[in-house]
Amino acid sequence: MLDFGIVSPALVGTAEPSSAMPELAPLWEGLLAPAVHQRFRYTAYGSQSELELAFAGGRVHAMIADRNHSYTPPYDTRRLALRERWVGMLVLNGEAPLFADPQLRRDFGLMAQALAQSLFPRRQASWTCSPTYYTPCFMPDGLLPASYYRRNDMSVAPVRFAGRWREHFAAHPLRLLYTPHRGALTRLLDLLIAELRGQGLALEVIETSGAPDVYSRVALGEFDVVPRGWAERDGEASGFAGAFEKQAPGALAKAAYARFHDQIAGLDPQGDPRHGELYAGALRALEDHWLFVPFCQDRTRLLYRLPG
């Protein structure tokens, strides 16, 4: 019998916490059973740190990896990739005076992706980002034709960005909704803030108190940049669009997504390769609005160690 640890303060002390998660438990057991050939019992912990200590101490044999990658598991840990994928992104408010200029949105997006590339280099296999590796990082493999990945956009250095847009920032200081304790999202925000301030660009950092505060400010349009994270679980080809669409205030973004959905309606890139180029064209058109900037991705991992 192997102990599977989960983070669920409400279930701490429950004899059978697996009964409260009928969908997830069979998924995990289905992945692990062929590897370990044993049954599981579930133990709930009040926090991720408590679970990590239990895993390191051998009291728990399996756990789900925390996406922020702050945890270094024991050397003998084995890993299984789950289907779920996560993307970190910056959403830009195209309705606000600062980002009304699409060229500014493009330069800002390319600068942010270049900073992310330096922060999360491709040699770190769990994170990927690049100015030429856009939304497909969390779309089904093989969906788009190879031509999609041959992009000509060049990265924009902070000094070049500041030289081009300093006066615009002076008139419209950037309002950035800051999200603390969010792993990769916060790491990129810290680097972005340091670079913008280092170049003398006007910047207002608004530290949010939680998700309700963020949603309220976004709904009112009281921001220029908001960091968001999104998990893909269903594997649908166009499911990614909903991630950005839900975060996009204003008529500009809504119109861009409406056109995208109209263009991909009826297309089946995975079933008919001829649809791939059409799908890629619709995706490029949406991305070229630079209303969102995907900068990193991760695939959730299941960690386990065999007893003894």
N, C-alpha and C positions, 0 to 999 in steps of 0.2 A: 504493500500500500504506500503510495507516494502522497506527500502533502503539497497541495497547490495553494499558494498564497494569493490573496486578492486584497485590494484596498477598498474597504467599505465600512466606514465608521458605524453605520446603522446595523451592520450584521456582526459586529464584534461580539463574540461569545455565543453566537448561534451554532447549534449543533450541526445543521445541514445547510450552510449558506448557498450551496449549489441549487437548492430548490427555489431560490429567489432570482436565479438567472438561467431559466430553462433554455434560452437560445445560445448563450455563450459557452456554457459548460460542455455541451456535446461537441461544439466546434473545437475547443481546446483539447478535449479528450481524443477526438478524431485525429488531431495532428500529432499528439504525443504517443498515443497507444502503440502505433507500429514501431516507434523508436524505443520505448521503455518496457512494453509488454506488461504493464501493471495497471491496476485500478487507482483511482484518485479519491482523496478526501480533501475538502476545501476548508481553509482557515482564513478568516477575515482579520485584517489589521486596520488600525485607525488612520494610518498615514503611509505614504510611499517610503519614507525613511525607516519606519518600523519594519516594513516588509523587506526592504533591502538588507537590514541588519539580520533579520531572520534567515534570509536566503544565504547571506555570507556565512552565518553560523551553522548552517546545515539543518536548521529546524524546518525549513521549507525547501522543497526540491524543485519547484517550478514557479515562475512568475512572469508577468507581462512587463517588458522593458519600458521604462519611462521615456517618452519621446524627447525630452530635453537633453538626453545623453549626459546628464551630470553624474550618472552612476557608472562606476567601473566594476564589472562583475568579477568574481574569482577566476583564476586562470583556467580552471578546468570546466568552465561553463560552456554548454553547448547551446546553439541557437537555431530557431526555426522562424522563417519569415512568415508573417501573417498576410492575408490578402489586403487588409486595410492599409491605405497609404495616406500620408499627411503632407500638406503643402503649407509653407509659410509665405505670406504675401503682404504687400503694402497696397492699400486701396486709396486712390487719389480722388479728391472731390473736384470733378471737372466743372461743377457749377459755381465754385468759389472764384473770386477775382484772381487769386494767385495762379490757379491752374486752368484758367479759361483758354490760355494759349496752348494748342496741342504740341507745338514745338518744345515748349517748356516741359510739358508732361513727358515727352519722349526723352529729352536730355536728362531729366531727373530720374526716370526709370532706368536708363542705361547707366547712369552714375551709381544708383543703388545696387544694380546687379553686379557692377564691377566691384563695389565694396564687399558685397556678399561673397563674390568669388574669392577675394583675398581672405575673407574670414572663414569660409568653408571650402577649402580647396578640394578639387575633384579626387585627389588621392585618398580623402576620407570617404570611404565607400558608402557610408550610411547617409551622407549628405551630398547632394549634387546641385550645382547651379552654375550657370555660365550665360554670358550675353547672347549665346547662340543656342541655348537650351531652354526653351520657354515652357509654355503650358504642357506640352506632351510629357513632361517629367512625371505627371501623375495621371496620364491617360493610358488606356490599355495598350500593351506592347503591339507593334505592328499595325496600328490604326492608320497612321499617316505615311504617305510616300516619302522616300529618301529626299526628294527635292525640298520638302518642307524645312529640313534642318540646315539647308545651305542659306544662311542669313548673311546679309551684308552690313548689318548694324555694327558700328564701332563703339567701343566703350568710351565713356566721357569721364575724364578725370575731374576731381573736385575743383582744382584750380581753374580749369577751363570752364566748368559750369559757373563758377562764381564770377569770372570775368565777363561772361555773357549775360548773366541775369541779376547782378548785384543791385542795380537800380530798381528793378522790378520787385525784388525782395524788400527793399527799403520802403516801397509804397505799400506792399502787402506782405507783412511778416508771416512766415510759414507757421501754421498752428498744427502741432504734432501731438496726437493723443498718445501719451506714453503708457506702456503697459509693463509694470515691473514683474519680476519673477516668472517670466514666460520662456526661459531657455533661449533658443535660437532667435526668437522674435526680439527679445530684449537685447541680446548681444548685438544684433544688427542696428537696432535703434540707438544704442550707446555709441556705436562707431559712426553712424550717420550724424548724430548730434555733434559729436566731437569734430567731424570734418566740416560741417556747415559753420559751426562757430569759429573754427580755425581759419576759415576763409572770410570771416567777418559778415556773414549773411544773417539777416534779421530772422529770429526764430523764437517762437513761444512754445515751450514744452508744457503740456497740460497733463499732469499725472492723474490718471483715472482711478476711481475707488472700486471698480469692479465692472462686470459685464453690464448691469443695468445702466450705469453711468455712461459707458461707451455707447450703448444702443440709443440712449436719449440724445446724446450729442450728435451722433450720426444722423438720427432722424430729423434733427433740427438744422443739419448742415453746418454745425459749429466746429468745423475741422477742415484741414487740408490733407492730412495724411493720417490714416488709422491702420495699425497692424492687425492682421487677422490670421487665424489658422483654420484649416478645413480638412476634414478626414473624408476620404472616398472609400465607401464600403460596398457599393453595389456593382461596380465594374461597368456601368453604362458609359457608352462612348461620349455622350454629351453631358454627363452628370457634372463635370467640372464647372460648366457655365453657371450652374445654380449657385456655386460657392461665391463667385464674384457678384453675381446678380443680386443676391440677398444683401450684400454690403453696399450696393451702389445707389446713392440718393440722386434725385434730380432727373430731369427729362432727358438730358444728354445720354446718360448711361442707359436709361430704360429704352430709348430709341435704338441704341447700338445693339443691345441684347435682342430686341424684337427683330431687327434685321437679321441677326445671326441665326435665330431660331427659324425664321422664314427660309433662310438659305439652306439649312441642313435638313429641313423637313423632308422626309421620304428617303433620305440618303442612308445607305448601309455600307460604310467603308469596309467593315470586316467581312461582310457577305459578298460584296461586289467591289473588287479593287479599282474599277473604273470610277467609283464614287470618291476615291481617296483624294484626287486632285481638287474636286469640287469642295469637299469638306475642308481641305487645307486652305483653299482660297477664302472660305467663310471665316475660318479661324484667324488667318492673317488680318483680314479686315477688322475683326473684333480687337485683336491685339494692337493694331496700329492706332487705335484711339488712346492707348496708354492710360486706361482708367484703372488698371491693376498691374502690379509688378510682382510676379512670383519670383522668389529668390532662393528657396531651399525646399527640399523634400526629405521625407523619411518614410521608411516602411516599418511599421510596428513589429517588434520581435518578441517571440516567446523564448524565455531563457529557462534552461533546466540543467540539473546536475543529478547524476545517478548516485544513489547511496553507496558509501564505501569506496 
